Amino acid sequence: MPAEERCLVMGVVNVTPDSFSDGGQWFDEDAAVRHGLELVRQGADIVDVGGESTRPGAARVSLEEELARVTPVIRALVAERVTVSVDTMRAEVAEAAVAAGARLVNDVSGGLADPAMPRVVAATGVPYVVMHWRGHSHDMQSRAIYTDVVTEVREELAKRVDLVLAEGVAESQIVLDPGLGFAKQGEHNWELLARLDRLAALGYPLLIGASRKRFLGRLLAAPDGTPRPFSHSDDATAAVTALAAQAGAWCVRVHQVGPNADAVRVAAAWTRGGGR
């Protein structure tokens, strides 16, 4: 799947009651499938189906509950010829999702939450998103301590790559994600976005997930300091998308697909116009 002429757009379907920006809207199976199809109509290249919230402070759900949430939605979307990824930290969920037709595993823990994940992904042969991660949601923000965030994230991702390669994952399967908002404060996210070139120098495609995250709401805060609501930062998300795409990102993960699909088309035209 990596190696595209333009940045891809991954639309988010949270089959959860508690995700940070749209928890509960798509918790019903039929609603989740309808939403996934709508995202494709808006221009999504990939639909990312997740059954466990990773918002700061979120508690984990059981394996059985996560499987029950995502498997039928993935099957239904694949039956409609949608390219589906699964957003999971569990090897058993990844294996079941690929068996149901998912074509990418998006693991926010980069294999740290479940040591079996790299071996399972290696056996499936599907692309594998390895995200920078320092711990589960309930305490991840306490780990947002860096001297040089770009260097440290780069080094920690490089170590994760070495480890998943040692478990049999092929280099051609790997996609990297800097993990915006995961054990990161706002200033860390901005520094990482400004230096995507240093992360790309690791030699793997980059997935960027800035959509509706808290650091955008804080940037756009009202004069009294009140952060902008999550769902009101879609314009800022599209701006990040255009800049990330122009910087060479392989894919952006977003909640509202239409404006972001437009943004990557603008970035592609900009790049072509510059002779790159």
N, C-alpha and C positions, 0 to 999 in steps of 0.2 A: 504493500500500500504506500509506503513512503516513496519520494521522488515524484513530485507533481509540478506542473507548470505554474500553478498559482497556489496560494495559501488555501487550505481546505477549511470548511466551516463545520464544526461539530455542534449539533444542537443537544441541549440537556433535557432529559426526561427523568425527573426525580420521583420514583415510585415510593414516596416516603410521606409521613405526616408531619415531619419536623425539619425539612431542609431550610437553609437560612433565608432564601428569597422567595420560594414558592411552595413551601411545605404544605402538603395536603391537596393542592390543586389537581395533581395527577395521581393521587394515591389509589383511586379506583382503576382496575385493569383496563376497562373500556376507555376511560378518560385518558389514561396513559397512552394507549395505542392511537387514539384519535389525535392526541397532541403530537406524537411522534410523526404521524403522517402529515400533519399541518406544518411541522418544521421542515419536512422534505419539500413540501409545496413552496415554502418560503425560500428554499435554496440550500438547505443543509445537505452536506455530502455524507455525513455520518450522524447517526443518532446514538447518543450515549445514555444507556439505561442503567440507573443505579438504585439499589434498594436499601442503602444505609447512609444516613446523613453524616457528613464529616464537618459540619459547622463547629466552630469553637464551643466546647462544653458538651457536645453531643455524646450520649451513651451508645454503646454498641447494641445491635440487635442480634438475635440468635441466628445461627446458620440456617435453620429451618425456615425462619421468617424471611430472611433475605432471599433464599431460593424461591419461596412461594411468591414473593413480590416480583422478581425480575424474570423468571423463566417463561411464564406465559406471555408476558409483554414482548419479550425478545422473539419468541416463536411467531407471534401474530405479526410483528413488524417484518420479520424475515419472509413470511409468507406473502407480504406485499412488496417484496424485492427491495427492501430498505437495507442499506449497509449499516449494521448495528455494532456498537462497541459496548462492553460491559464495564461499569465502574464498580470495582470490587477489590477488597484486600484479601479475599479468601480464595485459596486454590480450588476448593471444591465448587465454589460458585463459578469461578472462571471456567473450569472444566465443563460444568453443566451448561453454561452460557454458550461456549463454543460448540458443544454438541447440539444446542438448539439453533445454531446458525450465526452466532456473533463472530465478527471477523477481526476484532481487536480487543485486547485486554488493557484496561486503564486502571493501573494500580497506584493509588495515591501514596502507598507506603513504599513503593519501589522494591517490594519483596521482603521488607523488614517485618511486617505484621504476621506473615505466614511464610516460614522458610521453605515450604513445599511449592510456593508459587512459581519460582523460576523453572523448576523441573517440569511442572505442568505446562507452562507456556512453551517451553522448549519442545515438548512432545506435540503440541498443537500446531506449531509453526506460524501462528498468527503474530502480527505486530504487538509489541509490548511497551506500554508507556511506563517508564520508570521515573517517578516523581521524587523530588527532594523532600524528605520527611524526617522529622525528629521525634515523633511520638504521636500517640492517639489524641483525639480532639479534646478529651477532658482536661489535659494539662499541657497541650502543645505550645500555648503562648508563653508559658514560663521558660521555654527553651529558645525563645527568640533573642538570643544573645550572640552578637557577632563583633569581631574586631574589623573584619573586612568581608562583608556579606557575599560579594561576588566571588572572591577567591575561595571562601569557605564552602559556598554552595557548589562551586565548580569542582573542588577537590572531593567533596562528599559524594557528588554524582559520579565522578570518575571511579571512586571506590565501589559504588554500587554496580556500575557497569562491569567492572572486573569480576565482581562476585557472581553476577547473573551469567556472564560469559562462561565462568568456571562451572556453572550448573548446566551448561549445554545450550543456553539461548544463543542464537546466531546474531552476529553483528547487524545483519540486514533486518532483524526483527525489532531492534531497539529504537525507541523514541524517548527523548528526555523532556521533562517538565520541571521548571525551577520551583514549582510549588508556591506560587504567590498566595500569601495569606496563611500558609501553613507554617507555624513557628516563625512568622515574619511580622514585623511592625510595618506601618505604612512606608517609612523611609527606606526599609529594606526592599520592599516591592518596587519602588521607583528606581532604586539603584540597579536592581536586577534587570528591569525593563530597559534602562538606558545602556546596559552593557550586554545585550543579548549576543553580540558578536563574540564575547569571551566564552559564553556557554556553547555557541555554535561551533567554536574552534575545537570542541571535543570530538566533532566529526559525525554527530547524529542529528536527525531531524528534531525540531523543537515544537512542543505543544505548549501554548500559552493560555492559561485560564484566569483571566482578570474579571470576567463578567460579574457585575453587580457586587463586587467584593467591597468590604468595609472601607478600604483605603480610598476608593473612589467617592463614596458617600462623605467621607471626612474632607476630602479635597474640595468638594462642592457644598460644604456646610453653609447654612444660613448665617447672616451677620451675628446672630446670637450664639453661634457655635453648634447649633443642632445639625447633626449629619443628615444629608439627604437620604430619604428612604431607599432601600435596595432597588426597588422596581423603577425608581426615578433616575437611575444612573446609567440607563441604556445608551444614551447619547455619548457619555464619556467612555463606555465600553467600546462603542463603535470607533471612537477616536484611537483608543489603544489598539484595537484590531488593525486599523489602517497602518499605524506606525509599526506594529509588530510584523505585519505582512510585508511591508516595505523593507523591514530589516531582515527578512528571510525566514520568518517562522513557517513551519510546515503546516500547522493547523492552529485554529483558535477554538476554544470551547466556550460557548455562549448560550444564554437563555433566550434572547430574542434574536432570531436568525436573520430576518429581512434586512435591517440596516447593516448588519455585519457582513452579509453576503455582498451588499453594495460596496462596503468599505474595502473588501479584498479585491473587488474588481477595479476600484479606483487605484489601489496600491499596485496592482499588476500593470495597469495602463501607465502609471507613473514610472514604474521600473522599465517597461519597454521603451517609453519615451526617452529615458536616460541612456538607452543603449545597453542595458544590463540584462 
